[in-house]
């Protein structure tokens, strides 16, 4: 893509066409930062930069996003029946309202513009693109139909446009979810819950329709290690018994063995988890038309079926154990996308305290791997941005490059924050009529039609 070094032509209120002249009384940015990814890590990085502004040093921030819609996993990852978690989007909107910030959405970095082009155009580039690829089990039978990664399944029920046509067969009666983190719990809960409880949520309409037709009544959440090693969080565990029409089952012996292995002084989060699971094991009802079962120390060794999954074999301390099932969803971790010139180290990009090389930085899951809650990204991004700013204070700002002009010349339908606001308003308006927080658009074409309807 051709980048034009003639200013931003007034598209950014902080920068005039003469690059460096003050306009409308706004402070002159000394450095321009590109943030790739409009999820929690990206917004918290922008917020950290805004908080580090001073009379001597200022920033103009361009945030690039592949989809026409921002918010990342807050929109496409958080379970629909947990709307309170999504309220952090109000913070993101406040960050985006600052006059030093531009959203440049519907732009696929690596396709519409290269990472090298961004590095040449901006004083620093911050990757906040998460770890969107589901990790594979690497066992026989994983290629069978209806063996699905939780990364894909979660995007499906949250209305991610690239996964709206995901084939999910819910005609069987039993599902197995392999994993021991909150994502596995979310997936298990979404499968076990009575779909009528999702009618007032922002679950994507295609997924909601499929869930209403689902025959799944028995869901296993299966962990490879003991309960003391589970990565669940106790608030999510404690709410499980309150789900109507779902019998939550945990074997007492699993918790007794975990308590013994954890010892007399387990870490705080381990104790909270085990206390919550013990409460379920000892008091939870065994009745209900739907069942959510937790199994521990069950390591999957093979998946069976002629074309479609029919069962999973697990290795346990007591020997092999086979579970007949019609759907398998794997939630055992996530990996970052592959970018030319970037090294993947385990489950994140190789970096040193957020610095990758030259003027390239990384924050969030792409930096440290898929761990922590949404709030974890705030302190993480703040620390990386402090190091970035220390380095930039020693460097001269680059000439202003008109990235938007180059993208538009190549026919990219760039979505600005005001364009996104039209999408947001339309979704919430459509949802309000149905008693939902929003009714999501699940196709890019529909989003763009609303974004450009001025």
N, C-alpha and C positions, 0 to 999 in steps of 0.2 A: 504494500500500500504506500502511496506517495504521501509524505508528511510535509506540510507547508509551513515554512518559517516566516510567517507574516502576522503573528499575533492571533488572538482568538476572535477578532472581529466583533467584539462586544458580546459574545455568547457567554462570557464569564464576567460578572460585574467587578471582579477584582483586578482584571487585566485589560488594559487598553490595547489598541492595535499597535501602539508604539512600544509595548513591552517595558513596563517600568514606570510609566506615568500614572499618577494617582487619578482615579475617576470617582466622581460622585462622593468624595470624602471618604471613600473606603481605604483601608490600609493597603499598602503595596506589598504583595507577597514576595518574599525573597527566594523561596523555593517552591516548586510544584511537585506534588506527590500523586502517583497513581496507585490506587488500591484495587486489586483484582479480586472480586468476590464481594457481594452485598449481603453477607450473612452477619451473625453476631460478631465474629472476629474482625471483620472488615469495618463495621460501624464503630466498634470499640477502639479500633486503631485510629479512625478518623476523630473520634471524641478525644483521644489522648493527644493527638496533634493540635486540636483546637484548644485544649487546656494548656499546651506548651507555647502558645502564641505570646509574643511580647512586642513592645514598641520597636525593638531592634531586630526581631526575627518573626517572620510570618509565613503562612503556608496557604497555597491554593490546592484543594483536594479534588481529584477526579476519581470517582468510584465506578469501575467497570463491572458489569454483570451480564452473564450469558443470556438469561431469561429477560423478558420484559418486566418481570416482577422481582422486587428485592426481598430482603429479609431471610434468605437462605433457609436453614433448617427450622427457623421459627415458623415459616410458612409451610415448608415441605417435609419437615421431619417430626415436629412435635405432634403427639397423638391428638386427634380432634376432640377427644373427651377430656382434655386438660387445657381448657381455654385460658386459665390464669397465667400459665407459662408464656402464652403468646402476647400478654400485655406489655412485654418488654419492647414490642414494636413501637409503642408510643415514644420510648427513648430514642429509637432509631429515627423516627420522623422529626424529632427535635434536633438531632444532630444534622439531619439533611436540610433543615431550614436555615442553617447558617449561611452567610453570604460568601463563605470561602469554599463552598461545597457544590459539586455537580454530580448528579447521577447520570452515567452513560450506559444505559441498559440495552438489552437485545444485541449485545456485542460479544461475540465469541472470541476471546483472546486465544490466539493460536490458529485461528481461521480467518476472522475478519481483520485482525491486526496481530502481528507477531509479538512475542515477548521481547525480542531484541529491539523491535521498533519502539515499544514502550520504554525500554531502558534508555534508548537514545533520546527520546523526547522529554523524559521527566528526570528530575534530580534524584528521585528514588522511586522504586516500584515495590509495593508490598503485596505479597501473595496471601490471600485469605480465602482459599478455594476449598478448604476442608479435605476430607478423605471420602469421596463419594462411591468408591468401588467396594463391593462386598467381598470379604475374604472367602476363599473356597475351602471346603473341608479336605479336598484332595483324597477322597476315598472312592472305591468302586461304586458305580450307580448314581453318582452325582449328576450325570448328564440326562437322567430320566425326566420325562415330562412331570410337571407339578413339583419339581424341586426348585425352589425359588430363593434368591438372596433377600434378606430383610431390607437391604438397601433399595431394591426394586419394589418390594411389596409396600414399604412405607411411602415411597414416592407415589405409588399407585393410589393408595387410599387418601393421600393428601392432594391429589390432583396435579402432580407435576406433568406438564404437557408431553414430555418425552416418554412417559410411562402410562398414559391414559389407555393404551391398547394392550397393556400387559395381559397375557393369558393366565388367568387364575381360575382353576377349576375347583369350585366349592360344592360339587355334587356329592362328595363322600361325607362320611360321618365323623372321621377322626383326623386331626392334624397334629403334627409334631413340630415344635419349635426348638431348635438346637441353639442354646446360648444361655448365659447367666448374667446378663446386664439388663438395664432398663429398656433397651430396644426390644429384647426378647420378651420382656414382660408386656410391653406395649402391644406387640404383635399378638401374643397369646390372648391378651385381654380383648383386643379388637375382634379376634376370631370367636371368642367365647361369649361375648356380651350379646344380649338381645338387641338386634339392630334398631329396634324402636327407640332405644336409649341414645342412638346416634342421630336421630332425625333432627334434633335441634342443634347439632354441631355443624362445623364446616367440612365434614367428610365429603370428598368429591362425589358428585352425583352418580357417575358410572360405578364407582366402588360401592356406594351406599345401596344402589339397586342390586348389585351382585350379592352383597351381604344379606339383604332381605330375602334373597332366594337361596341362601346357603343352607346346606344340610349338616354342616359341622356342629356337633354337639359335645364332642369330647376333645379337649386340647391338652397336650402334654408339653410342658416347658422343661427341657432336659439339659442338665449341666454336666460337663465332663468331670468337674472336680466337686469336692464336698461343699456343703452349704456355707461353711466358714470362708470360702474363697469366692463366693458369689459377688458380683459387682452391682447387684441391685442397690437401691437406696431405700431406707426404711419408710419414708413417707409414702412411697408408691406401694410398698408391701402392706402397710397398715390399712390402706384404703380398699384392698382387694375383697375382704369379707363383706364390704358394704354394697358390692355389686349385686343387684337384684337378679334372681333366677340363675345364679352361677354358684355352684358348690366348689369352693377352693380347697384343694387337698394337698397336704404335705405329711409325709410319714414321720411319726414321732421319733423313730429310730434314726432317721437321717439327721435330725436336729440334736439328738442326744450324742451321736457320734461326733458331730461338728463341734458341740460345746466341749467335749472332751479333748478334741484336737486343738481347739482354740486356747485352752489353758485357763488359768485363774485370772489373768490380766490381759484379755484380748484388746486390740485397738478399738477405739470408741465406735467407729462405723461398723466394725464386725459385730460388736456386742449389740448395737441397735438393730442390725439386720437379723441376728439370731433370735433376739427377743421378739421381734415382729413375726418371724417364721414360727417360733415356738407357740406364740399365741394362736396362729392359724392352725397349727398341728393339733393343739389341745382343745380349741373351742369352736373352730369353724364347722358349719353345718355340712353334713354329708348328703343332704337332700338338694334336689334341684334338677330341672330339665337339661341344664348345661353344666359341664364340669371343666375345671381348670386344675390340672395336676402338675406338681413339681417333682421331678426326679433328680437325684444327685448321684455323683460318681458313676455316671453312665457315659462312656466314651463311644461315639459312633464309629463303627468299623466298616460297615457296608450298607448300601441301599439296594433294595431288590424290587423287581417288577419286569414285566415283559416289554412294555413300552412306557407305561406310566408307573409312578411309584406305588408300591403295594405294601412295603414294610421296611423297617430299619432295624439292623442288628447292632446291639450295644455290648461293649465289654464292661463288665461290672466286677466288683470284688467277689461276687458269688458265682461268676461265670458269665456266659453269654446270655443276652436277653433280647428277644425279638418283639417289636411293637408293630402290629398291623396298622397301616395308616393310608390315607388317600392324598395327603398334602404334607410336604416337608418345607419348612422355611428355616434357613440358616442365618443365625445372628451371632457370628463368632468374631467379628471385628471388621475393620474397614481399611482400605488402602488409598493412597493419593493417586491422582491422574499422572500419567507419564508425560513429561515435557522435555523436549529436546534440550540437552545441556544441563538438566537437573538430575541429581542423584537421589534415588530413594533409599533410605536407610531404615529397614524394618517397615514400620507403618507411617512414616513421615518423610519429608524431604531432609536431606542432610544439611545441617545448619549449625552455627555456633551462636547460641543465645539469640536466635532469630535472624542472624545475618547469613546469607548464602554465599554471595560473591559480588564484587563491584558495588553497584547501587541497588542490589536486589535483596529483599528481606522477606520473611515469612512469619505469619502469626496463626494462632488457633490450632485446630487439629492438624493442619498441614505442617505445622512446626513441631508439635509434641506428640502427635498421634491421637486417636479418638478416645479421649479421656476427659473427665470433668464435666460439669454442668455448664449451662449457658453463661452464668456469671464468672466462671473460671477464665473465660476469654478476656474479661476486662483487665484484670491485673496482668495477665500474660501479654496482651497487646500494649499496655501502658509501659511495661519494662522494655519491650522491643523498640517502641517509638522514642523513648528517652535516649537509647543508644543511637538510634538513627539521627535524631536531632543534634546530638553531640558531634557526630561526624559531619553533618551538613553545615554546621556553624563554621567549619574550617574550609568550606568549599564555596566557590563562586557559582551563582545560579546559572543554569543553562539558558540559552535563548528560547523564547516562547515558541512552541510548535502548535499549529492548529490541527490537532488530532481529529476533531469533529469534522472539519472540512474534508480531510482525506477519507474518512469513513463514508461520508455522504456522497462523495464523488464516486465511490465504489458501490453505491446503491444500498448501503446498510440503513435499515429503518431504525435509527437511534431513538430510544425512548428516554426522555428526560424525567426529572422528578415530577414536574407538572403533568406530563403524560401518564406517569404511573398513578398520580393522584386521581386522574379520571377513571382509570381501571379500578382503583381501590374504592372510589365512591360508588361506582356502578355495581361492584360485587357486594358491597355492604347494603346498598339499596335493594338489590335483588334478594339478598338474604333476609332483610327485615320483613319483607312481604311474606316470607315463609317461616318466620320465627327462628331464624338462624343468624349467627354473627356475620356471615357472608355466604354467598353462593359463588364459588370460584369458577372462573373461566379455565377450561382445561386444554385449550388450543391456543397456540401463539397467534394464529390468524384472528381469532376472536378478540384476543387482548389488543392486538395492533389496531383493529377496527375501532375499538373504543378509545385507545390512546390518541388516535389521529382525528377523532370527531370533535373538532374545535368549533 
